[in-house]
């Protein structure tokens, strides 16, 4: 066998694994069906603006080990995620905080905001939420739900909130402070220069083949490596023989504009149902760019079908049960390690992907403390 590891996918999980395996003297081959490395954190430079081609990625974590790890490969700026919500002709701060409530109800104090929300929840008299709409109403009341949750959620999932299970929204954080910081993690920011250089450093000195589909490749290279790290869809690895796991997909419309500032914020969510997209990203604001031009990306959710890029797993009872069956098949594959959001059928923030890759290293080599 020519390689110790065949790593399928040049995204974050695969790249972290390769970097650690390389340090231990292992020989890896990385393949990816796309024409670039980095997976969904790939950034393309346009007019000096690092464009997040697969949606906004803001790094945030409370895991100090992960933070120290990622800082080996990049310096981070002090970007704080403070998205804006646009509902018809109204603009609101996110997450739901006193700036949101002050604009919505013309109030000033936390006690006023709490009283309004509690009164709306009490009037609804929902004791056992039977769907997502009732669950959300029982958490935030009518006004916040109707303006900032309902339309956005229905676009994201492609179905009415009354048709979605209640457990999708376990909680909707309400902050009774004037704080627009979306994350409360201790560490957050954007890597200066974008995410692609991070993966380039991780994969430095390793053979990488792009535009290479695993299933085409392995047909002729069955014995090229002792083990496989598979970060694609777990059901695809087994030929979908138990059925398809469901995903939501995204389509992006990228535009370069001859202006220096299109919307004044990196992220603007569009929460009314009638607007077909969920948000617009203006990438230069992630790195406080001063370029004379700008690039925006409009994000359209869609139902996933074979051949589309899968983004969000639909973690309902049906899919979780199917994934459990695929997991049992995976456990029988002694020479394959499944990882990443597709291999694990789980929505992962970037820090969780890194942590799971380091855990895989610890299990494989027994010499990494996470």
VENZICOR-V290389 format. One record per residue. N is the residue number from 0. RES is the residue in three letters. SS is DSSP state (H for helix, E for strand, - for the rest). PSI is psi as a letter, one per 20 degrees, with the letter a starting at -180 (NA if undefined). Layout:
n:N res:RES ss:SS psi:PSI
n:N res:RES ss:SS psi:PSI
This chain:
n:0 res:UNK ss:- psi:p
n:1 res:UNK ss:- psi:h
n:2 res:UNK ss:E psi:q
n:3 res:UNK ss:E psi:h
n:4 res:UNK ss:E psi:p
n:5 res:UNK ss:E psi:o
n:6 res:UNK ss:E psi:o
n:7 res:UNK ss:E psi:o
n:8 res:UNK ss:- psi:o
n:9 res:UNK ss:- psi:k
n:10 res:UNK ss:- psi:a
n:11 res:UNK ss:H psi:g
n:12 res:UNK ss:H psi:g
n:13 res:UNK ss:H psi:h
n:14 res:UNK ss:H psi:h
n:15 res:UNK ss:H psi:g
n:16 res:UNK ss:H psi:g
n:17 res:UNK ss:H psi:g
n:18 res:UNK ss:H psi:g
n:19 res:UNK ss:H psi:h
n:20 res:UNK ss:H psi:h
n:21 res:UNK ss:H psi:g
n:22 res:UNK ss:H psi:h
n:23 res:UNK ss:- psi:j
n:24 res:UNK ss:- psi:j
n:25 res:UNK ss:- psi:q
n:26 res:UNK ss:- psi:p
n:27 res:UNK ss:E psi:q
n:28 res:UNK ss:E psi:p
n:29 res:UNK ss:E psi:p
n:30 res:UNK ss:E psi:q
n:31 res:UNK ss:- psi:p
n:32 res:UNK ss:- psi:i
n:33 res:UNK ss:- psi:r
n:34 res:UNK ss:- psi:j
n:35 res:UNK ss:- psi:r
n:36 res:UNK ss:- psi:r
n:37 res:UNK ss:- psi:i
n:38 res:UNK ss:H psi:c
n:39 res:UNK ss:H psi:i
n:40 res:UNK ss:H psi:j
n:41 res:UNK ss:- psi:p
n:42 res:UNK ss:E psi:p
n:43 res:UNK ss:E psi:p
n:44 res:UNK ss:E psi:p
n:45 res:UNK ss:E psi:o
n:46 res:UNK ss:- psi:k
n:47 res:UNK ss:- psi:j
n:48 res:UNK ss:E psi:p
n:49 res:UNK ss:E psi:o
n:50 res:UNK ss:E psi:p
n:51 res:UNK ss:E psi:n
n:52 res:UNK ss:- psi:h
n:53 res:UNK ss:- psi:k
n:54 res:UNK ss:- psi:r
n:55 res:UNK ss:- psi:p
n:56 res:UNK ss:- psi:o
n:57 res:UNK ss:- psi:p
n:58 res:UNK ss:E psi:p
n:59 res:UNK ss:E psi:q
n:60 res:UNK ss:E psi:q
n:61 res:UNK ss:- psi:i
n:62 res:UNK ss:- psi:o
n:63 res:UNK ss:H psi:h
n:64 res:UNK ss:H psi:g
n:65 res:UNK ss:H psi:g
n:66 res:UNK ss:H psi:g
n:67 res:UNK ss:H psi:h
n:68 res:UNK ss:H psi:g
n:69 res:UNK ss:H psi:h
n:70 res:UNK ss:- psi:i
n:71 res:UNK ss:- psi:h
n:72 res:UNK ss:- psi:i
n:73 res:UNK ss:- psi:q
n:74 res:UNK ss:- psi:p
n:75 res:UNK ss:E psi:q
n:76 res:UNK ss:- psi:a
n:77 res:UNK ss:- psi:k
n:78 res:UNK ss:- psi:p
n:79 res:UNK ss:- psi:p
n:80 res:UNK ss:- psi:o
n:81 res:UNK ss:- psi:m
n:82 res:UNK ss:- psi:q
n:83 res:UNK ss:E psi:q
n:84 res:UNK ss:E psi:p
n:85 res:UNK ss:E psi:o
n:86 res:UNK ss:E psi:o
n:87 res:UNK ss:- psi:d
n:88 res:UNK ss:- psi:j
n:89 res:UNK ss:E psi:q
n:90 res:UNK ss:E psi:p
n:91 res:UNK ss:E psi:q
n:92 res:UNK ss:E psi:q
n:93 res:UNK ss:- psi:q
n:94 res:UNK ss:- psi:r
n:95 res:UNK ss:- psi:o
n:96 res:UNK ss:- psi:a
n:97 res:UNK ss:H psi:h
n:98 res:UNK ss:H psi:h
n:99 res:UNK ss:H psi:g
n:100 res:UNK ss:H psi:h
n:101 res:UNK ss:H psi:g
n:102 res:UNK ss:H psi:h
n:103 res:UNK ss:H psi:h
n:104 res:UNK ss:H psi:j
n:105 res:UNK ss:- psi:l
n:106 res:UNK ss:- psi:r
n:107 res:UNK ss:- psi:h
n:108 res:UNK ss:- psi:q
n:109 res:UNK ss:H psi:h
n:110 res:UNK ss:H psi:h
n:111 res:UNK ss:H psi:g
n:112 res:UNK ss:H psi:g
n:113 res:UNK ss:H psi:g
n:114 res:UNK ss:H psi:g
n:115 res:UNK ss:H psi:g
n:116 res:UNK ss:H psi:g
n:117 res:UNK ss:H psi:h
n:118 res:UNK ss:H psi:g
n:119 res:UNK ss:H psi:g
n:120 res:UNK ss:H psi:g
n:121 res:UNK ss:H psi:g
n:122 res:UNK ss:H psi:h
n:123 res:UNK ss:H psi:h
n:124 res:UNK ss:- psi:l
n:125 res:UNK ss:- psi:o
n:126 res:UNK ss:- psi:g
n:127 res:UNK ss:- psi:n
n:128 res:UNK ss:- psi:p
n:129 res:UNK ss:- psi:i
n:130 res:UNK ss:- psi:r
n:131 res:UNK ss:H psi:h
n:132 res:UNK ss:H psi:g
n:133 res:UNK ss:H psi:h
n:134 res:UNK ss:H psi:g
n:135 res:UNK ss:H psi:g
n:136 res:UNK ss:H psi:h
n:137 res:UNK ss:H psi:i
n:138 res:UNK ss:H psi:h
n:139 res:UNK ss:H psi:i
n:140 res:UNK ss:H psi:r
n:141 res:UNK ss:H psi:g
n:142 res:UNK ss:H psi:g
n:143 res:UNK ss:H psi:g
n:144 res:UNK ss:H psi:g
n:145 res:UNK ss:H psi:h
n:146 res:UNK ss:H psi:h
n:147 res:UNK ss:H psi:i
n:148 res:UNK ss:H psi:g
n:149 res:UNK ss:H psi:f
n:150 res:UNK ss:H psi:g
n:151 res:UNK ss:H psi:g
n:152 res:UNK ss:H psi:g
n:153 res:UNK ss:H psi:h
n:154 res:UNK ss:H psi:g
n:155 res:UNK ss:H psi:g
n:156 res:UNK ss:H psi:i
n:157 res:UNK ss:- psi:k
n:158 res:UNK ss:- psi:r
n:159 res:UNK ss:- psi:q
n:160 res:UNK ss:H psi:h
n:161 res:UNK ss:H psi:i
n:162 res:UNK ss:H psi:i
n:163 res:UNK ss:- psi:q
n:164 res:UNK ss:- psi:q
n:165 res:UNK ss:H psi:h
n:166 res:UNK ss:H psi:i
n:167 res:UNK ss:H psi:h
n:168 res:UNK ss:- psi:n
n:169 res:UNK ss:- psi:h
n:170 res:UNK ss:- psi:q
n:171 res:UNK ss:- psi:o
n:172 res:UNK ss:- psi:p
n:173 res:UNK ss:- psi:p
n:174 res:UNK ss:- psi:p
n:175 res:UNK ss:- psi:l
n:176 res:UNK ss:- psi:r
n:177 res:UNK ss:- psi:m
n:178 res:UNK ss:- psi:o
n:179 res:UNK ss:- psi:j
n:180 res:UNK ss:- psi:o
n:181 res:UNK ss:- psi:h
n:182 res:UNK ss:- psi:q
n:183 res:UNK ss:- psi:j
n:184 res:UNK ss:- psi:q
n:185 res:UNK ss:- psi:h
n:186 res:UNK ss:E psi:p
n:187 res:UNK ss:E psi:q
n:188 res:UNK ss:E psi:a
n:189 res:UNK ss:- psi:p
n:190 res:UNK ss:E psi:p
n:191 res:UNK ss:- psi:p
n:192 res:UNK ss:- psi:j
n:193 res:UNK ss:- psi:a
n:194 res:UNK ss:- psi:h
n:195 res:UNK ss:H psi:g
n:196 res:UNK ss:H psi:h
n:197 res:UNK ss:H psi:g
n:198 res:UNK ss:H psi:h
n:199 res:UNK ss:H psi:g
n:200 res:UNK ss:H psi:g
n:201 res:UNK ss:H psi:h
n:202 res:UNK ss:- psi:j
n:203 res:UNK ss:- psi:p
n:204 res:UNK ss:- psi:j
n:205 res:UNK ss:- psi:q
n:206 res:UNK ss:E psi:p
n:207 res:UNK ss:E psi:p
n:208 res:UNK ss:E psi:o
n:209 res:UNK ss:- psi:r
n:210 res:UNK ss:- psi:k
n:211 res:UNK ss:- psi:o
n:212 res:UNK ss:- psi:p
n:213 res:UNK ss:H psi:g
n:214 res:UNK ss:H psi:h
n:215 res:UNK ss:H psi:g
n:216 res:UNK ss:H psi:g
n:217 res:UNK ss:H psi:i
n:218 res:UNK ss:H psi:h
n:219 res:UNK ss:H psi:i
n:220 res:UNK ss:- psi:l
n:221 res:UNK ss:- psi:h
n:222 res:UNK ss:- psi:k
n:223 res:UNK ss:- psi:h
n:224 res:UNK ss:E psi:q
n:225 res:UNK ss:E psi:h
n:226 res:UNK ss:E psi:q
n:227 res:UNK ss:E psi:p
n:228 res:UNK ss:E psi:o
n:229 res:UNK ss:E psi:o
n:230 res:UNK ss:- psi:j
n:231 res:UNK ss:- psi:a
n:232 res:UNK ss:- psi:p
n:233 res:UNK ss:H psi:h
n:234 res:UNK ss:H psi:h
n:235 res:UNK ss:H psi:h
n:236 res:UNK ss:H psi:h
n:237 res:UNK ss:- psi:k
n:238 res:UNK ss:- psi:k
n:239 res:UNK ss:- psi:k
n:240 res:UNK ss:- psi:i
n:241 res:UNK ss:- psi:i
n:242 res:UNK ss:- psi:r
n:243 res:UNK ss:- psi:p
n:244 res:UNK ss:- psi:q
n:245 res:UNK ss:- psi:q
n:246 res:UNK ss:E psi:r
n:247 res:UNK ss:E psi:q
n:248 res:UNK ss:E psi:r
n:249 res:UNK ss:E psi:q
n:250 res:UNK ss:E psi:p
n:251 res:UNK ss:E psi:p
n:252 res:UNK ss:E psi:o
n:253 res:UNK ss:E psi:p
n:254 res:UNK ss:E psi:p
n:255 res:UNK ss:E psi:p
n:256 res:UNK ss:E psi:q
n:257 res:UNK ss:- psi:l
n:258 res:UNK ss:- psi:r
n:259 res:UNK ss:- psi:i
n:260 res:UNK ss:- psi:o
n:261 res:UNK ss:- psi:g
n:262 res:UNK ss:- psi:i
n:263 res:UNK ss:- psi:j
n:264 res:UNK ss:- psi:q
n:265 res:UNK ss:- psi:h
n:266 res:UNK ss:E psi:p
n:267 res:UNK ss:E psi:o
n:268 res:UNK ss:E psi:q
n:269 res:UNK ss:E psi:o
n:270 res:UNK ss:- psi:i
n:271 res:UNK ss:- psi:q
n:272 res:UNK ss:- psi:h
n:273 res:UNK ss:- psi:h
n:274 res:UNK ss:- psi:p
n:275 res:UNK ss:- psi:i
n:276 res:UNK ss:- psi:r
n:277 res:UNK ss:- psi:h
n:278 res:UNK ss:E psi:r
n:279 res:UNK ss:E psi:p
n:280 res:UNK ss:E psi:p
n:281 res:UNK ss:E psi:o
n:282 res:UNK ss:H psi:h
n:283 res:UNK ss:H psi:h
n:284 res:UNK ss:H psi:i
n:285 res:UNK ss:H psi:h
n:286 res:UNK ss:H psi:k
n:287 res:UNK ss:- psi:l
n:288 res:UNK ss:- psi:q
n:289 res:UNK ss:- psi:j
n:290 res:UNK ss:- psi:q
n:291 res:UNK ss:- psi:i
n:292 res:UNK ss:- psi:r
n:293 res:UNK ss:E psi:r
n:294 res:UNK ss:E psi:p
n:295 res:UNK ss:E psi:q
n:296 res:UNK ss:E psi:p
n:297 res:UNK ss:E psi:p
n:298 res:UNK ss:E psi:p
n:299 res:UNK ss:E psi:o
n:300 res:UNK ss:E psi:q
n:301 res:UNK ss:E psi:r
n:302 res:UNK ss:E psi:p
n:303 res:UNK ss:- psi:q
n:304 res:UNK ss:- psi:q
n:305 res:UNK ss:- psi:p
n:306 res:UNK ss:- psi:h
n:307 res:UNK ss:- psi:r
n:308 res:UNK ss:- psi:p
n:309 res:UNK ss:- psi:p
n:310 res:UNK ss:- psi:f
n:311 res:UNK ss:E psi:p
n:312 res:UNK ss:E psi:q
n:313 res:UNK ss:- psi:n
n:314 res:UNK ss:- psi:m
n:315 res:UNK ss:- psi:a
n:316 res:UNK ss:H psi:g
n:317 res:UNK ss:H psi:g
n:318 res:UNK ss:H psi:h
n:319 res:UNK ss:H psi:h
n:320 res:UNK ss:H psi:h
n:321 res:UNK ss:H psi:g
n:322 res:UNK ss:H psi:h
n:323 res:UNK ss:H psi:h
n:324 res:UNK ss:H psi:g
n:325 res:UNK ss:H psi:h
n:326 res:UNK ss:H psi:h
n:327 res:UNK ss:H psi:h
n:328 res:UNK ss:H psi:g
n:329 res:UNK ss:H psi:h
n:330 res:UNK ss:H psi:h
n:331 res:UNK ss:- psi:i
n:332 res:UNK ss:- psi:n
n:333 res:UNK ss:- psi:h
n:334 res:UNK ss:- psi:j
n:335 res:UNK ss:E psi:p
n:336 res:UNK ss:E psi:p
n:337 res:UNK ss:E psi:p
n:338 res:UNK ss:- psi:r
n:339 res:UNK ss:H psi:r
n:340 res:UNK ss:H psi:h
n:341 res:UNK ss:H psi:h
n:342 res:UNK ss:H psi:h
n:343 res:UNK ss:- psi:i
n:344 res:UNK ss:- psi:l
n:345 res:UNK ss:- psi:p
n:346 res:UNK ss:- psi:p
n:347 res:UNK ss:- psi:p
n:348 res:UNK ss:- psi:r
n:349 res:UNK ss:H psi:h
n:350 res:UNK ss:H psi:h
n:351 res:UNK ss:H psi:h
n:352 res:UNK ss:H psi:g
n:353 res:UNK ss:H psi:g
n:354 res:UNK ss:H psi:g
n:355 res:UNK ss:H psi:h
n:356 res:UNK ss:H psi:h
n:357 res:UNK ss:H psi:h
n:358 res:UNK ss:H psi:h
n:359 res:UNK ss:H psi:h
n:360 res:UNK ss:H psi:g
n:361 res:UNK ss:H psi:g
n:362 res:UNK ss:H psi:h
n:363 res:UNK ss:H psi:g
n:364 res:UNK ss:H psi:i
n:365 res:UNK ss:- psi:k
n:366 res:UNK ss:- psi:k
n:367 res:UNK ss:- psi:p
n:368 res:UNK ss:- psi:o
n:369 res:UNK ss:- psi:NA
